[in-house]
Amino acid sequence: MTQRTQEFYDTVIIGGGHNGLVCAGYLARAGLSVKVLERRHIVGGAAVTEEFHPGFSNSICSYVVSMLSPKVIADLELHRYGLELIERADGMISITPEGESLVAGAGKERDAQEIGRFSQKDIAAFEKFESDMEEMAAMFRQIAETRPPNMGGGMLELWNAMKLGNHLRKHTAQQHEKLIDIMGGSLGDYLDSRFESDILKGLYAGDGTTGNFVHPYSAGSAMNLLHHEFGNINGKSGKWWHAKGGMGGITQAMLKSAEAHGAKVETNAAVKEMIIDGDPADGSGTVKGVILEDGREIYATRIAANCTAHILFTKLMNVETLPESFGTRIKNFRYRSGTLRMNVALSELPQFTALKNVENATEELTRSIIICPSVKYLEQAYTDARMTGYAQRPFVSMNIPSLIDDSLAPAGKHVASLFCQHFNPELPDGKDWDDLKDEAAQAVIDTVTETAPNFRDAIIGMQVLTPKDLQREFSLTGGDIFHGCMHPDQIFSMRPAARFSDYRTPVKNLYLCGSGTHPGGGVSGIPGRLAAEEIMKDARVKKRKTQAA
Ligand SMILES: Cc1cc2nc3c(=O)[nH]c(=O)nc-3n(C[C@H](O)[C@H](O)[C@H](O)COP(=O)(O)OP(=O)(O)OC[C@H]3O[C@@H](n4cnc5c(N)ncnc54)[C@H](O)[C@@H]3O)c2cc1C
């Protein structure tokens, strides 16, 4: 039986992922009454720290931070509410099964030494690559922090497009050419045109493949490289940091910041259905509230959804009631990052064959450790995943946060995050991820053990998250880590749909505030901030900061 309550808020937010919390934080600071409803037992969505094995905790989904907007950090006073960012060693280290290693992105001198072991020509090429990436990241950063113009949206949107045009006008034709090259080209072609050594190409192809289930020679696949570079924490462009206590350190600070300004946050509170008056198809649909799984009804003037657009429009309401073109777009929006995520508890550090004669081997392990020796390796990984479901030899990015954060594992023991590609969310031949999970995890363990022979025996506990687990546990549609592929046709003014890139939807007073909106996935807080700005405009409240009680 439905329970009736008197709960009413200015804004209800469906989902307490980091973007939902950021949105709540801004709205609460503006004086609006806000309620966040989170389905899980803990807020944070894909940015959480959890104990995955007795005594061992980790950032169980996202694991490093770079894209978190400095504006969000400052506006929501996240440091005041407990956020602590720990600097990691610069760059990445590639480890190959043949026992070779390459460090890149660790500073000019070190890069030259390392890259020169494989190609003298690549030393200068890499310097140029780094400076080009930094230049493009600076161009891209402002675009990422600004709400995109809404296609077909009248004079105001023309004005927004002109502002963007004015930003781009300040750059040279050469800079535009570079930007278009990386936004439209393929990862493989992009790297082939710059470098000659396989190991260097493989390292950056791996980086560009993170959450990107595409063939490395498919058009548009290079863009992911840039998406990972636009971060600028503490003025360090493209650098990745560790959040003290894991990624949950970020979202707990966001939670405290929002609550200190009056936001109410409830966990174990899954929304089952939207309450809508009128007909969305003819533009008269207006959202009034939500019905929870436990039967409660909560009403609000405005509702912002931090869940995926797929969940909002196809699970919490009837997609067929939406305007046809919008509904079709939502149904066809692609969700497939092709990711498998493992957390392992280790009795000892992996001893990589490639590092056996290296003096400061442990220090090298504080970087991202990448197993992706060439672009060809990735082509094979992708083909395997298309044909059989998963890569027999996957791309693996390993991070060992316990080396720089003693809050995660007992003394002398370690935790490692393994981020792995390619694992097809849509399995061929009627296979099920629950049946393939163990063998897929073994493929990852085999791959790492080939490079570090003690790895398998050092594992004392592990958590494996297949694409199906990511969907089931974290409500990530298709297991997509970004709330939808970051392909050229699904970004910017097309995210999630033309005419609706301004965080509004065809239903009046219903907004999207998660990674399915511009600028997309990653722990940036920007979708939450930009959505809050649009909500404040509609609610006619001014942005203001209030002191915590
Ligand atoms: C395995 C993995 C690794 C990643 N690695 C990194 C990384 O290292 N660095 C990085 O920057 N990014 C990384 N990402 C991407 C990044 O974590 C996400 O893009 C980002 O956290 C998404 O944030 P969000 O707030 O938009 O959505 P989410 O975090 O997905 O939050 C949405 C929330 O809505 C809730 N919800 C869904 N449906 C309902 C409902 N019906 N009722 C109530 N609540 C509901 C969910 O439980 C969830 O808490 C990774 C993601 C994954 C999955």
The ligand as an ORCA input file, in Angstrom:
! r2SCAN-3c Opt
* xyz 0 1
  C      35.327      1.151    -12.671
  C      35.399      2.639    -12.845
  C      36.622      3.283    -12.840
  C      36.694      4.656    -13.038
  N      37.897      5.300    -12.893
  C      37.911      6.655    -12.846
  C      39.048      7.338    -12.357
  O      40.017      6.728    -11.904
  N      39.015      8.697    -12.348
  C      37.922      9.408    -12.784
  O      37.948     10.645    -12.775
  N      36.806      8.759    -13.216
  C      36.771      7.417    -13.219
  N      35.620      6.756    -13.541
  C      34.457      7.526    -14.011
  C      33.755      8.231    -12.870
  O      33.876      7.501    -11.691
  C      32.278      8.435    -13.185
  O      32.136      9.032    -14.454
  C      31.633      9.333    -12.147
  O      31.971      8.935    -10.836
  C      30.137      9.336    -12.317
  O      29.616     10.234    -11.369
  P      28.095     10.645    -11.368
  O      27.846     11.366    -10.101
  O      27.757     11.347    -12.623
  O      27.294      9.274    -11.399
  P      27.366      8.012    -10.439
  O      28.611      7.996     -9.674
  O      27.061      6.844    -11.297
  O      26.178      8.263     -9.432
  C      24.837      8.026     -9.765
  C      24.134      7.630     -8.487
  O      22.741      7.450     -8.745
  C      22.305      6.369     -7.948
  N      21.048      5.878     -8.499
  C      20.848      5.263     -9.689
  N      19.549      4.958     -9.836
  C      18.918      5.393     -8.724
  C      17.570      5.357     -8.290
  N      16.605      4.799     -9.028
  N      17.270      5.897     -7.088
  C      18.224      6.468     -6.311
  N      19.531      6.501     -6.681
  C      19.868      5.982     -7.874
  C      23.443      5.383     -8.032
  O      23.396      4.428     -7.004
  C      24.645      6.315     -7.927
  O      25.053      6.507     -6.603
  C      35.513      5.391    -13.293
  C      34.277      4.752    -13.249
  C      34.209      3.389    -13.006
  C      32.874      2.724    -12.934
*
